[in-house]
Amino acid sequence: MATAELAGKHLVLGMTGGIACYKIAELTRLLVKAGATVQVVMTEAATQFITPVTMQALSGRPVYTSQWDARVPNNMAHIDLSREADAIVIAPASTDFLAKLAHGMADDLLTTLCVARECPLLVVPAMNRQMWANPATQRNVAQLRADGVETLGPDSGPQACGEVGDGRMLEPEAVYEAIASFFAPKVLAGRRVLLTAGPTFEPIDPVRGITNRSSGKMGFALARAAQQAGADVHLVAGPVALDTPWGVFREDVQTAQQMHDAVMRAVPDYDIFIAVAAVADWRVDHTSDHKIKKTADHRLPSFTFVENPDILAAVARLPHPPFCVGFAAESGDLDVHGEEKRVRKNVPLLIGNLGPLTFGRDDNEVVLFEASGQKKLPRADKQALASTLIAEIAKRLPDTSLIS
Ligand code: C5P
């Protein structure tokens, strides 16, 4: 999550009755941490599962539960509370509440707020698998979608009732990601983005290998930002300890050759290729299938190296290449090496940074190299920078008619 990525956003978080209410405490914390203003409104049933006191402490604002709340001076809580809202999010959304929404009912504060809203409505269903599968629920959800209501989830898996199936609420982190994605400008709508990220690992024997220093954070942040911008995203990742960004298709590989093969298989279906991976330039010619032992006479092992394929250059050489973006981590003279590398790899855009200073860090400072010149972007955390870079890439795409 980028620092304050939801700053300035005002959300009404409506809670209805269900055991998943306990997860909304964590969701509230995530939204507040991202800078959003969160106005919690609870149905009577929701207050049976978690107290308004808890939700008030986490949101930092008074919680509303009744249409007749005297704290709203004009007695118009059902209208006033959503006036400033950028969205109403109902989480958890119970079977009963979805039914009421689908029929436009307005018999308590939260239903009335939804009917009287001017902003988008997102619902996060949470219920037992049979309640979700019930034809009436499915009819109601289909009606809500037809009415322009966004449905987030539900997930599949073990449920509080002990059964397993569809209907459980998305985890709070996934709900957060879906909300952040909902608000991101859709500069890559209809686009398909293929990325590489992380290091590659070239084995020497079953326990040793050579690799590059790379946390994968920048590539994963770009994959997340591209997904949020509306693209279909395929991320080919080397060995890294990072969670897959929400909504991104991830393919794990180990070696440069595997990364090359995965990219070459996928690339005909993509119109943007962003090569962020720190690919090992060489691999040992013959890997040993047993652990190489130290010898009594201290003889050192020797290896013959062969060069790995240059994935970015190979993609850029295709007869109909996607829009190619390269990355370059340099230890000095970035101005010279960045442009030289862009020309050598034959890509329209190369993003350079002073690598050793940024390894594993959460922020980064980069320079854009392209035929028309260089542009330095201000230092920012990697997620905020990723959104900026995605916007920069979108501006440079050849056919802008596809960009909304
Ligand atoms: O040559 P260098 O490794 O600095 O080039 C960096 C750019 O080229 C990055 O975009 C990187 O992902 C890509 N690259 C690649 N295959 C390689 C080496 C680098 O795609 N074998």
Residues whose N, C-alpha, C, O or C-beta is under 5 A from the ligand:
A	BS01	C5P	A275 V276 A277 A278 V279 A280 N308 P309 D310 I311 L312 V325 G326 F327 A328
